[in-house]
Amino acid sequence: MMKKKQKRQQPVKKDEKKPATLGDLLNQDIMQKLKAQQQELKEEEEKKKQEDLLRKKEEQRLREKNKSFEELLSESNMDWKKFK
């Protein structure tokens, strides 16, 4: 039987510092810009949700304000017959 020779690869040292290439710098810059843009979009979406919530509350308040006495009476949970 013949033993096959195993080639051992030199382990790559992680501590070796490679000089930063232009591609690495561009990628970091692009990633930072994308993260900033993502954050801005999240903030805009949150602001939009808040404005929508405020608008809905205002619409509800105006609807309540403009209800007639009959509508308010019909929505009441009280049994008005008890008060006669």
Phi, psi and omega in degrees: 000137179256133178273133178281138178281130177264129178273129178261130178271145177291127178295138180280126180282127180282341183281345180294129180263124178268145176293140181294131178265166179299322178299318178297316181295319179296319180297318178296317180297315179296317180297319179297318180295318180295319178295320178295318179295320178298317179297318179298318179296321178297317180295318178297318180296318179296318179297319179297319179297317180297316180296320179296318179297316178297319180296317180296320178297318180295318178298319179296317180297317180293322178297316178298319182295324186267006179289146178280167179299322180299317179295316179297320180294318182290332180275349182292143179273351184284149175267101187288346179292335180290339185265006180281000000 
